[in-house]
Amino acid sequence: MAALIRTALMAAFLVACVAPTQATCAESAASTLPTVADFVRPPEFTDVQLAPDGKHIAALVPKPDTPYENMLAIIDTATAKPVASVRSGSRTMIGHYQWANEHRLVMALALRIDSLEKPSDTGELIAFDADGSRGTYLFGWRGGTYGDSNHMLRGGRVREAYARQIDGAPIQDGRYALVQTQPFTDDPAGSVPSIERLDVVNGDSKRVIGGPAPNTDIVLDHLGEPRAASGGTYHQPKLWVREAGKDWTLFNDATKTHVSIEPVSFARDNRRLYVRVTHDEGPRSLEMLDLQTGQRSLVYRGDFSDPGAVLATADHQDIYGVVTNDGVRRVHYIDPDSREAQISEAVGKSFPGQLVRLTSFTDDGKLAIVDVSSDRDPGDYYLFDLNKQQARYLFSERRWLPPKQMHLMTPIELSARDDVTLHGYLTEPSGHGPFPLVVLPHGGPHGIADRWHFDEETQLLASRGYAVLQVNYRGSGGFGSQFEARGYREWGLTMQDDLTDATRWAIREGHADARRICIYGASYGGYAALEGVVREPELYRCAVGYAGVYDLRIQLDKSDTHRSDAGADYLKTVLGDDRADLLRRSPVAGADRIKANLLLIHGGLDARAPYAHFRAFTSALDKQGKHYESLTEPQEGHGFFLQEHRLALYDKLLDFLDRNIGPASNGAATSAAP
């Protein structure tokens, strides 16, 4: 079957490269180096979904001329030609969407908020037919009549609340969607959510049941019955369960049991619940919880990393696999004999070294969207006929970035100075090392991790001759709750030591030229970059901070994170509240020890890592007579959003790296001891 699939895919690819796309395919096969603009350019297609009857395919597509907007394209499955498009609205974007039935779609709106890099959901829902007609404003604060330059949508009373579509929730009678709603509130404790039955034609809704506590996420069974909910403090969530017609019951309180149990989805029998469970040591596990007996059984647990996304079966009644995160991402099949597992595995043989997922199905289970991606492939979409065992190429996210010109993201493992095992990735350019190295700590920092996937920033740096080191220092998410907790209140301490130890590992192993190392990061990564050159002035020749945190006292006082009880709890947990200690662990306190060349990038509207960080740190540098370069954008927030600003950012970054550790440098930094 694998050979048949491979033949079909090659045939589809050849057809795709016939006029009028012949020039495009020739361009993608060319060996010219992709430009900076190629890496900055947004994907052409994302979030590809089949209509329930399989007659249409929908996908989100950008509007390059209006970056604050996008469109939902509707494509005829048989002809692969577009038949309609739904525009998001003036300075509004479609964040995500679902097919409600074979001819109607429900879309969640998003806005680019000044303080954040990416658009944020507004809690508004709109609906359109697949031909672009019968637009209706279903839910949100602009109810009644929602008008802009693109639409005049009627329906839906004014609701000072947020609505969220629930993945996999059944559409009742082909018309009624079950959504989770939550009132807007100024109360830092948050508000209690509800499940509502929303008419996707006219926006009428009816409350089904409320949640058990503020800021909880509710999970439905396959009949649409709310059966599980989770929420609580940042690191110790609670789990509630219920039976139909009964009240919520607290099943697990992590503050008392010291075990976190978080619901994922229900099994086919509607009695057992897939849950993610923490352990004293090591990664979380995916387990099956029998709600009648309270017993749990293991479904999957990785060697060192938490389980990733679960993959639903064709009928949406169960899950057939879970994405693994141990190094190279793969799919672990829960039931290897299932139809979905067998097809997914067979298709995967045609794409060695790539992650293959069946992501969207028709109601009859005959057609599926196949998503193929890897560290070098941004993502390709195929239409797979499960009965004929044939696939047809649809489109690529970034067809202008040829996978053969991208670079391998190799999993690494090393020991920190206190014998804590660290995992990460090393991406090396063409040629032979040692290479100039960019140490790239991820942001977050807690709950976030670097994963094996296509990362345009990493690939851009590698394409310019730099090795890129990404290490999941302690405190990173995805390696078990204890590993994350090891980073609490360790900003600038053992978390920073992990980055230092990884850098010295890269030197010892011959990957990095000790004279040409730069550390660069955004948000917490910006903090780590500048704290790195404070603590290790001889190790790094240069440092780049992008939307960085430079004074932990400012972060505690002025970041938008502290505006809610949950956010305040997070900051107290991970930073502490000893202000003298916070200052000692801040780059502003160590400006006098910095020897590296610096580049600081910040948005004037940043509320997550407020612009006050940039002002405080540059003031400290000025007092010490330290030279630095900078790039600021007054109308950008926590990360640059507009493509022209991102292009300017990476042009500036690459020029800075070139002059310090690249071809234009003389490699004159003092050699660091490994």
VMD Tcl script that draws the C-alpha trace (Angstrom):
set ca {
  {0.00 0.00 0.00}
  {2.89 2.36 0.73}
  {4.08 2.05 -2.89}
  {0.59 2.80 -4.14}
  {0.39 5.86 -1.94}
  {3.81 7.04 -3.04}
  {2.85 6.65 -6.72}
  {-0.34 8.58 -6.17}
  {1.47 11.36 -4.38}
  {4.10 11.67 -7.08}
  {1.39 11.78 -9.74}
  {-0.42 14.46 -7.79}
  {2.76 16.47 -7.45}
  {3.43 16.27 -11.20}
  {-0.09 17.43 -11.91}
  {0.39 20.28 -9.44}
  {3.48 21.39 -11.35}
  {1.70 21.69 -14.69}
  {0.75 25.20 -15.86}
  {-0.34 27.60 -14.54}
  {1.87 26.74 -11.55}
  {4.85 25.58 -13.56}
  {6.85 28.72 -12.78}
  {6.11 28.35 -9.10}
  {7.38 24.77 -9.04}
  {10.49 25.78 -10.96}
  {11.14 28.51 -8.45}
  {10.73 26.09 -5.54}
  {13.24 23.73 -7.10}
  {15.82 26.44 -7.65}
  {18.93 26.40 -5.52}
  {19.03 30.14 -4.87}
  {19.27 31.10 -1.23}
  {15.89 32.17 0.18}
  {15.75 35.83 1.09}
  {15.00 37.24 4.52}
  {11.56 38.19 3.18}
  {10.96 34.54 2.27}
  {11.36 33.53 5.91}
  {9.28 36.46 7.21}
  {6.44 35.94 4.73}
  {3.37 34.34 6.37}
  {2.12 30.89 5.30}
  {-0.21 30.78 2.30}
  {-2.53 28.20 3.86}
  {-3.19 27.15 7.45}
  {-5.89 25.28 9.39}
  {-7.10 23.15 6.46}
  {-10.40 21.35 7.12}
  {-12.80 19.16 5.13}
  {-16.52 19.84 5.04}
  {-18.54 17.04 6.68}
  {-19.74 15.84 3.25}
  {-16.32 16.22 1.65}
  {-17.52 18.50 -1.16}
  {-15.49 21.48 0.01}
  {-12.20 22.23 1.73}
  {-11.66 25.36 3.82}
  {-8.37 27.03 4.74}
  {-7.23 30.27 6.32}
  {-5.25 32.48 3.93}
  {-3.54 35.83 4.58}
  {-4.21 39.18 2.93}
  {-0.68 40.48 2.35}
  {-1.89 43.97 1.45}
  {-3.88 44.24 4.69}
  {-1.86 42.46 7.41}
  {-4.46 43.06 10.13}
  {-6.99 40.95 8.19}
  {-7.22 37.51 6.61}
  {-9.71 35.35 4.72}
  {-11.31 31.94 4.85}
  {-11.06 30.32 1.42}
  {-13.61 27.70 0.35}
  {-12.32 25.28 -2.30}
  {-14.24 22.75 -4.39}
  {-12.79 19.36 -3.53}
  {-13.34 17.82 -6.97}
  {-11.84 20.64 -9.03}
  {-9.48 22.16 -6.44}
  {-10.77 25.58 -7.51}
  {-11.85 28.31 -5.07}
  {-15.60 28.87 -4.98}
  {-15.93 31.52 -2.29}
  {-14.08 33.46 0.35}
  {-15.10 35.01 3.63}
  {-13.24 38.17 4.60}
  {-12.53 38.62 8.28}
  {-13.55 42.28 8.57}
  {-11.77 45.61 8.97}
  {-8.64 45.19 11.11}
  {-10.09 41.90 12.30}
  {-8.85 38.36 11.70}
  {-10.38 34.91 11.70}
  {-8.52 33.17 14.50}
  {-9.93 29.71 13.87}
  {-13.11 28.08 12.61}
  {-15.21 24.91 12.46}
  {-17.62 23.38 9.98}
  {-21.03 23.37 11.69}
  {-22.55 21.27 8.91}
  {-21.84 20.59 5.24}
  {-22.67 24.14 4.16}
  {-22.12 26.42 7.18}
  {-19.02 27.51 9.07}
  {-18.57 29.16 12.47}
  {-15.58 31.46 12.88}
  {-13.90 32.96 15.94}
  {-12.68 36.53 15.50}
  {-9.33 37.85 16.65}
  {-7.72 41.26 16.92}
  {-4.13 42.34 16.96}
  {-3.95 43.90 20.44}
  {-1.25 46.52 20.83}
  {0.58 44.73 23.61}
  {0.91 41.33 21.94}
  {2.70 40.07 18.84}
  {-0.03 37.70 17.66}
  {-3.76 38.38 17.28}
  {-5.84 37.48 20.32}
  {-9.32 35.96 20.26}
  {-12.03 38.50 21.04}
  {-14.63 35.91 22.10}
  {-16.82 36.82 19.12}
  {-18.33 34.23 16.80}
  {-19.69 34.77 13.30}
  {-21.12 32.30 10.77}
  {-21.32 32.11 6.97}
  {-22.49 29.61 4.42}
  {-19.81 27.99 2.29}
  {-20.76 30.21 -0.66}
  {-20.11 33.34 1.42}
  {-23.78 34.15 1.97}
  {-26.04 34.42 5.04}
  {-23.46 36.04 7.26}
  {-24.58 36.23 10.87}
  {-23.00 37.71 13.97}
  {-23.61 34.97 16.53}
  {-22.03 36.05 19.79}
  {-20.12 38.94 21.30}
  {-19.95 42.50 22.49}
  {-20.75 43.93 19.04}
  {-24.09 42.11 18.84}
  {-27.24 43.38 17.16}
  {-25.57 44.78 14.05}
  {-21.88 44.28 13.37}
  {-20.86 46.54 10.53}
  {-17.55 47.29 8.87}
  {-16.19 47.86 5.40}
  {-16.53 44.16 4.54}
  {-19.73 42.99 6.21}
  {-23.00 44.06 7.70}
  {-23.91 41.15 9.92}
  {-27.14 40.97 11.88}
  {-28.16 38.69 14.69}
  {-26.85 37.96 18.14}
  {-27.74 40.20 21.03}
  {-25.03 42.20 22.76}
  {-23.10 39.92 25.10}
  {-20.41 41.24 27.42}
  {-18.82 37.83 27.41}
  {-16.30 35.63 25.65}
  {-17.26 32.52 23.65}
  {-14.98 29.63 22.75}
  {-15.68 26.84 20.29}
  {-15.08 23.39 21.74}
  {-13.06 21.04 19.55}
  {-14.95 17.87 18.71}
  {-18.21 19.04 20.29}
  {-21.18 17.55 18.42}
  {-23.36 19.87 16.32}
  {-26.87 19.05 17.45}
  {-29.49 18.71 14.72}
  {-26.97 20.20 12.29}
  {-27.69 23.64 13.71}
  {-26.79 23.99 17.38}
  {-23.19 24.31 18.50}
  {-22.09 23.85 22.08}
  {-19.75 26.65 23.14}
  {-18.09 27.67 26.38}
  {-18.86 31.25 27.39}
  {-17.37 33.41 30.12}
  {-18.55 36.87 31.25}
  {-16.09 39.75 30.99}
  {-15.10 40.95 34.44}
  {-12.73 43.32 36.20}
  {-12.55 40.92 39.13}
  {-8.98 39.58 39.26}
  {-10.41 36.25 40.43}
  {-12.06 35.83 37.04}
  {-15.58 34.63 36.19}
  {-17.39 31.30 36.10}
  {-17.88 29.85 32.60}
  {-20.99 28.22 31.17}
  {-21.82 25.85 28.36}
  {-24.38 27.30 25.97}
  {-26.34 25.84 23.04}
  {-25.81 28.32 20.21}
  {-27.96 28.50 17.07}
  {-25.48 28.91 14.20}
  {-28.18 30.40 11.94}
  {-29.54 33.27 14.03}
  {-27.32 33.50 17.13}
  {-29.95 32.52 19.69}
  {-28.43 30.72 22.66}
  {-29.54 28.86 25.75}
  {-27.48 28.11 28.85}
  {-26.94 24.41 29.49}
  {-24.89 24.43 32.71}
  {-22.34 26.53 34.56}
  {-18.84 25.48 35.43}
  {-17.71 24.51 38.92}
  {-15.39 27.49 39.55}
  {-13.95 30.62 37.91}
  {-11.58 30.19 34.98}
  {-12.21 26.50 34.40}
  {-12.17 24.65 31.07}
  {-15.06 22.28 30.50}
  {-14.86 18.98 28.59}
  {-17.93 17.43 26.94}
  {-18.63 13.78 26.31}
  {-19.68 12.52 22.89}
  {-23.34 13.24 23.58}
  {-22.53 16.87 24.29}
  {-22.92 16.48 28.04}
  {-20.51 18.57 30.19}
  {-18.71 15.91 32.23}
  {-15.29 17.21 33.31}
  {-13.68 20.54 34.14}
  {-10.26 21.71 35.26}
  {-8.75 24.92 36.61}
  {-7.22 26.47 39.67}
  {-3.76 27.82 40.36}
  {-1.08 27.93 37.69}
  {0.76 24.80 38.76}
  {-1.81 22.89 40.88}
  {-5.08 22.56 38.94}
  {-8.22 20.87 40.23}
  {-10.38 18.32 38.42}
  {-14.17 18.20 38.70}
  {-16.46 15.56 37.18}
  {-20.22 15.07 36.96}
  {-22.89 12.76 35.58}
  {-25.83 13.99 33.51}
  {-28.37 15.80 35.65}
  {-26.09 15.97 38.67}
  {-23.83 18.59 40.28}
  {-20.11 18.95 39.85}
  {-17.95 16.89 42.20}
  {-14.33 17.67 43.04}
  {-12.41 14.58 41.93}
  {-8.82 15.72 42.46}
  {-7.22 18.70 44.18}
  {-3.54 18.86 43.22}
  {-2.78 21.14 46.18}
  {-3.60 18.16 48.43}
  {-2.74 15.09 46.35}
  {0.34 16.69 44.72}
  {-0.73 14.94 41.52}
  {-2.23 16.95 38.68}
  {-4.93 15.20 36.62}
  {-6.12 17.20 33.61}
  {-8.92 16.02 31.30}
  {-8.29 15.60 27.56}
  {-11.28 13.87 25.94}
  {-13.70 11.01 26.45}
  {-13.23 7.50 25.14}
  {-15.78 5.89 22.86}
  {-17.76 4.37 25.74}
  {-18.38 7.83 27.28}
  {-17.49 6.33 30.66}
  {-13.71 6.59 30.53}
  {-11.78 9.83 30.24}
  {-8.32 10.40 28.79}
  {-6.29 12.48 31.26}
  {-2.78 13.86 31.55}
  {-1.15 12.98 34.88}
  {1.94 14.36 36.62}
  {4.50 12.24 38.50}
  {7.09 12.87 41.20}
  {9.81 12.62 38.57}
  {9.82 12.39 34.81}
  {7.30 13.36 32.15}
  {3.53 13.43 32.38}
  {1.62 10.43 31.16}
  {-1.53 10.02 29.10}
  {-3.84 7.73 31.04}
  {-7.38 6.37 30.93}
  {-9.53 7.28 33.94}
  {-12.59 5.15 34.66}
  {-15.05 7.61 36.17}
  {-17.09 4.84 37.78}
  {-14.25 3.08 39.59}
  {-11.73 5.93 39.80}
  {-9.02 3.63 38.47}
  {-6.40 4.84 36.00}
  {-4.50 2.84 33.37}
  {-1.48 3.93 31.34}
  {-2.01 4.78 27.68}
  {1.32 6.42 26.81}
  {4.32 7.91 28.57}
  {7.44 9.19 26.81}
  {11.02 8.53 27.81}
  {11.63 12.11 28.94}
  {9.02 14.40 27.40}
  {5.30 14.95 27.97}
  {2.79 13.61 25.43}
  {1.77 16.08 22.75}
  {-1.50 16.58 20.90}
  {-3.97 13.74 20.68}
  {-5.41 12.76 17.28}
  {-9.14 12.07 16.93}
  {-10.58 9.11 15.05}
  {-12.58 9.64 11.87}
  {-15.91 9.49 13.74}
  {-14.63 11.83 16.51}
  {-15.60 9.29 19.15}
  {-12.11 8.40 20.35}
  {-8.43 9.10 19.71}
  {-6.20 6.95 17.54}
  {-2.82 8.41 18.43}
  {-0.78 10.90 20.36}
  {2.11 13.01 19.08}
  {5.31 12.21 20.93}
  {7.92 14.81 21.86}
  {10.97 12.70 22.67}
  {13.43 14.35 20.29}
  {12.02 13.93 16.78}
  {8.24 14.13 16.96}
  {6.33 11.04 15.88}
  {2.88 9.50 16.36}
  {2.31 6.81 18.97}
  {-0.68 4.68 17.96}
  {-2.97 3.87 20.85}
  {-4.65 1.11 18.86}
  {-2.22 -0.02 16.13}
  {-4.97 -2.11 14.55}
  {-7.31 0.82 14.06}
  {-8.03 1.95 10.52}
  {-6.64 5.41 11.18}
  {-3.40 4.05 12.65}
  {-2.83 1.68 9.73}
  {-3.43 4.39 7.14}
  {-1.34 6.96 9.00}
  {1.54 4.53 9.32}
  {1.35 3.55 5.65}
  {1.29 7.17 4.51}
  {4.21 7.89 6.82}
  {6.37 5.42 4.92}
  {6.13 7.71 1.90}
  {7.46 10.58 4.00}
  {10.40 9.23 6.02}
  {11.61 11.54 8.74}
  {8.42 13.60 8.74}
  {5.42 13.89 11.04}
  {2.26 12.62 9.35}
  {-1.16 13.29 10.86}
  {-4.72 12.68 9.69}
  {-6.27 15.92 10.90}
  {-9.73 16.29 9.38}
  {-12.30 13.73 8.19}
  {-15.61 13.65 6.41}
  {-18.56 12.36 8.44}
  {-18.55 9.06 6.54}
  {-14.83 8.61 7.20}
  {-13.98 8.19 3.52}
  {-11.84 11.29 3.03}
  {-9.18 12.83 5.25}
  {-6.76 15.73 5.22}
  {-3.16 14.59 5.71}
  {-0.77 17.11 7.24}
  {2.90 16.36 6.54}
  {5.62 18.45 8.21}
  {9.09 18.24 9.68}
  {12.00 20.30 10.91}
  {12.78 21.15 7.26}
  {9.27 21.15 5.79}
  {6.88 23.91 6.93}
  {3.90 21.74 6.05}
  {2.15 20.17 3.06}
  {-1.50 19.14 2.80}
  {-2.89 16.15 0.94}
  {-6.40 14.84 0.39}
  {-6.49 11.12 1.15}
  {-9.21 8.73 -0.03}
  {-9.34 6.07 2.67}
  {-11.18 3.55 0.49}
  {-9.09 3.96 -2.66}
  {-5.87 4.35 -0.66}
  {-4.90 7.33 -2.81}
  {-3.64 10.77 -1.97}
  {-3.81 14.03 -3.87}
  {-1.51 16.96 -3.21}
  {-3.42 20.10 -2.24}
  {-1.01 22.85 -1.23}
  {1.92 23.85 0.93}
  {2.17 26.38 3.71}
  {5.40 27.91 2.38}
  {6.06 26.54 -1.10}
  {8.87 29.08 -1.60}
  {11.05 27.44 1.09}
  {12.38 24.18 -0.43}
  {12.90 21.55 2.29}
  {16.15 20.43 0.63}
  {17.63 23.85 1.35}
  {16.64 23.77 5.01}
  {18.77 22.28 7.78}
  {18.36 19.37 10.17}
  {17.22 20.11 13.71}
  {19.14 17.43 15.61}
  {18.01 16.39 19.11}
  {20.73 16.67 21.76}
  {21.15 15.56 25.36}
  {23.67 16.80 27.91}
  {24.24 16.99 31.64}
  {24.25 20.24 33.57}
  {26.91 20.88 36.22}
  {24.64 19.38 38.92}
  {23.91 16.30 36.74}
  {20.41 17.38 35.73}
  {19.76 16.01 32.24}
  {18.93 18.63 29.63}
  {17.42 18.12 26.19}
  {17.40 20.43 23.23}
  {18.25 20.83 19.55}
  {21.24 21.80 17.45}
  {20.74 23.10 13.92}
  {23.99 23.35 11.95}
  {24.59 25.10 8.62}
  {26.17 23.51 5.58}
  {29.88 22.79 5.80}
  {32.10 21.61 8.59}
  {32.32 22.96 12.12}
  {33.13 24.47 14.42}
  {30.64 27.17 13.38}
  {29.76 30.59 14.68}
  {27.01 29.83 17.18}
  {23.77 31.57 18.14}
  {22.43 30.37 21.50}
  {18.66 30.81 21.26}
  {16.84 30.42 24.61}
  {13.07 30.21 24.25}
  {10.63 32.61 25.89}
  {7.99 31.80 28.44}
  {9.89 30.49 30.22}
  {7.67 28.08 32.17}
  {5.30 25.79 30.34}
  {7.09 26.52 27.05}
  {9.65 24.33 25.31}
  {11.61 24.12 22.09}
  {10.21 21.29 19.98}
  {11.20 19.53 16.78}
  {9.33 21.43 14.09}
  {9.90 23.89 11.29}
  {11.09 27.15 12.85}
  {11.62 29.94 10.34}
  {13.92 31.92 12.64}
  {16.23 28.97 13.24}
  {16.30 28.15 9.53}
  {17.04 31.77 8.61}
  {20.05 31.82 10.92}
  {21.29 28.45 9.68}
  {20.91 29.57 6.06}
  {23.32 32.43 6.84}
  {26.00 30.11 8.20}
  {25.22 30.06 11.94}
  {24.73 27.02 14.12}
  {21.73 27.44 16.40}
  {21.60 25.91 19.89}
  {18.23 25.57 21.62}
  {18.23 24.01 25.05}
  {15.25 23.29 27.26}
  {16.71 24.62 30.47}
  {15.11 23.63 33.80}
  {11.82 25.42 34.18}
  {10.82 24.61 30.62}
  {7.46 22.93 30.15}
  {6.92 19.51 28.67}
  {9.42 17.53 30.71}
  {7.33 16.84 33.77}
  {6.09 19.08 36.53}
  {9.18 18.57 38.69}
  {11.53 19.68 35.92}
  {9.45 22.81 35.46}
  {9.33 23.45 39.22}
  {13.14 23.25 39.36}
  {13.16 26.56 37.54}
  {10.85 28.42 39.90}
  {12.71 31.41 41.43}
  {15.84 30.31 39.56}
  {15.82 33.06 36.94}
  {19.44 34.13 36.60}
  {20.62 31.20 38.72}
  {20.47 27.51 37.76}
  {18.29 28.28 34.74}
  {21.09 30.50 33.46}
  {23.72 27.92 34.38}
  {21.95 25.45 32.11}
  {22.42 27.76 29.14}
  {26.06 28.31 30.05}
  {26.65 24.56 30.38}
  {24.98 23.89 27.03}
  {27.12 26.54 25.34}
  {30.29 25.03 26.77}
  {29.07 21.59 25.66}
  {28.75 22.88 22.08}
  {32.34 24.16 22.26}
  {33.72 20.89 23.69}
  {31.92 18.79 21.08}
  {33.37 20.82 18.23}
  {30.11 22.38 17.08}
  {30.88 25.96 18.10}
  {33.80 28.29 17.53}
  {34.55 29.56 21.04}
  {35.56 32.97 19.65}
  {32.28 33.52 17.81}
  {29.26 32.97 20.06}
  {26.24 35.19 20.43}
  {23.21 34.69 22.68}
  {19.84 35.95 21.41}
  {16.31 35.59 22.71}
  {12.87 37.17 23.00}
  {10.82 37.87 26.13}
  {12.34 35.61 28.82}
  {14.87 34.68 26.14}
  {15.85 38.37 26.05}
  {16.31 38.27 29.81}
  {18.47 35.14 29.51}
  {20.54 36.68 26.72}
  {21.45 39.79 28.72}
  {21.81 37.97 32.04}
  {24.08 35.58 30.18}
  {26.55 38.30 29.27}
  {26.35 39.67 32.83}
  {27.21 36.32 34.42}
  {29.58 35.06 31.70}
  {31.31 38.14 30.25}
  {34.05 36.08 28.60}
  {31.81 33.48 26.97}
  {29.67 35.50 24.57}
  {30.94 37.99 22.02}
  {27.50 39.56 21.60}
  {23.94 39.46 22.90}
  {20.56 40.41 21.47}
  {17.49 41.09 23.59}
  {14.12 41.22 21.84}
  {11.14 42.38 23.94}
  {13.28 41.39 26.90}
  {12.78 41.46 30.67}
  {15.65 43.40 32.22}
  {14.39 44.36 35.70}
  {12.39 41.69 37.53}
  {10.85 44.33 39.79}
  {9.30 46.03 36.75}
  {7.95 42.67 35.61}
  {6.36 42.10 38.99}
  {4.84 45.58 39.13}
  {3.95 46.62 35.59}
  {3.53 43.55 33.40}
  {-0.04 42.84 32.31}
  {0.42 39.36 33.79}
  {-0.16 40.64 37.33}
  {-3.64 42.03 36.56}
  {-5.40 38.74 37.35}
  {-5.20 36.54 40.41}
  {-3.95 33.69 38.26}
  {-1.23 35.89 36.77}
  {-0.21 37.27 40.15}
  {-0.04 33.71 41.49}
  {2.19 32.77 38.56}
  {4.59 35.67 39.11}
  {4.87 35.03 42.83}
  {5.45 31.33 42.19}
  {8.15 31.71 39.55}
  {9.85 34.96 40.60}
  {9.25 35.40 44.32}
  {8.66 38.80 45.92}
  {11.98 39.64 47.61}
  {12.71 42.90 45.81}
  {16.39 43.01 46.71}
  {16.80 39.50 45.36}
  {14.84 40.38 42.22}
  {17.22 43.25 41.56}
  {20.28 41.05 42.09}
  {18.97 38.66 39.43}
  {18.22 41.43 36.92}
  {20.47 42.50 34.02}
  {20.10 46.16 35.07}
  {22.10 45.37 38.21}
  {25.00 43.91 36.25}
  {25.45 46.41 33.45}
  {28.95 47.19 34.68}
  {30.08 43.58 34.09}
  {29.01 43.40 30.44}
  {31.78 43.14 27.84}
  {29.74 41.85 24.91}
  {28.37 43.97 22.10}
  {24.62 44.51 22.50}
  {21.53 44.90 20.33}
  {18.23 45.72 22.04}
  {14.88 45.46 20.21}
  {11.58 46.54 21.76}
  {8.04 47.63 20.93}
  {6.73 50.81 22.49}
  {3.31 49.29 23.23}
  {4.64 46.16 24.91}
  {2.60 45.42 28.03}
  {3.84 41.87 28.66}
  {7.47 42.97 29.00}
  {6.80 46.71 29.31}
  {8.89 49.25 27.44}
  {10.02 50.42 30.87}
  {12.46 47.48 30.74}
  {14.17 49.00 27.69}
  {14.33 52.43 29.30}
  {15.70 51.11 32.60}
  {18.34 48.92 30.98}
  {19.57 51.49 28.48}
  {19.76 54.02 31.31}
  {21.94 51.60 33.30}
  {24.15 51.04 30.25}
  {24.46 54.77 29.66}
  {25.59 55.32 33.24}
  {28.31 52.74 32.74}
  {29.33 54.18 29.37}
  {28.45 50.92 27.62}
  {27.83 51.00 23.89}
  {24.72 49.33 22.50}
  {22.64 49.30 19.32}
  {18.87 49.41 19.32}
  {15.75 49.07 17.21}
  {12.43 50.26 18.57}
  {9.00 50.42 16.97}
  {6.60 52.73 18.84}
  {3.45 51.01 17.54}
  {4.54 47.41 18.10}
  {3.94 45.33 21.21}
  {5.40 42.14 22.64}
  {7.08 41.11 19.42}
  {6.76 42.75 16.01}
  {3.61 42.00 14.01}
  {3.81 43.93 10.75}
  {5.82 42.22 8.04}
  {7.85 45.31 7.19}
  {8.82 45.69 10.85}
  {9.79 42.02 11.08}
  {11.84 42.37 7.92}
  {13.66 45.38 9.38}
  {14.24 43.44 12.60}
  {15.90 40.49 10.89}
  {17.92 42.70 8.56}
  {19.23 44.48 11.66}
  {19.83 41.20 13.50}
  {21.72 39.59 10.61}
  {23.86 42.69 10.11}
  {24.67 42.72 13.83}
  {25.58 39.02 13.85}
  {27.64 39.40 10.68}
  {29.74 42.16 12.21}
  {30.25 40.33 15.50}
  {30.52 36.61 14.76}
  {29.92 36.29 11.01}
  {32.03 36.81 7.88}
  {32.47 40.52 8.57}
  {33.93 39.86 12.02}
  {37.55 39.04 12.68}
  {36.81 36.38 15.27}
  {38.72 38.47 17.76}
  {36.81 37.53 20.90}
  {38.80 36.02 23.70}
  {38.63 32.26 23.46}
  {36.32 30.80 26.07}
  {37.40 27.89 28.19}
  {35.20 24.87 27.53}
}
mol new
graphics top color blue
foreach p $ca { graphics top sphere $p radius 0.5 }
foreach p [lrange $ca 0 end-1] q [lrange $ca 1 end] { graphics top cylinder $p $q radius 0.2 }
display resetview
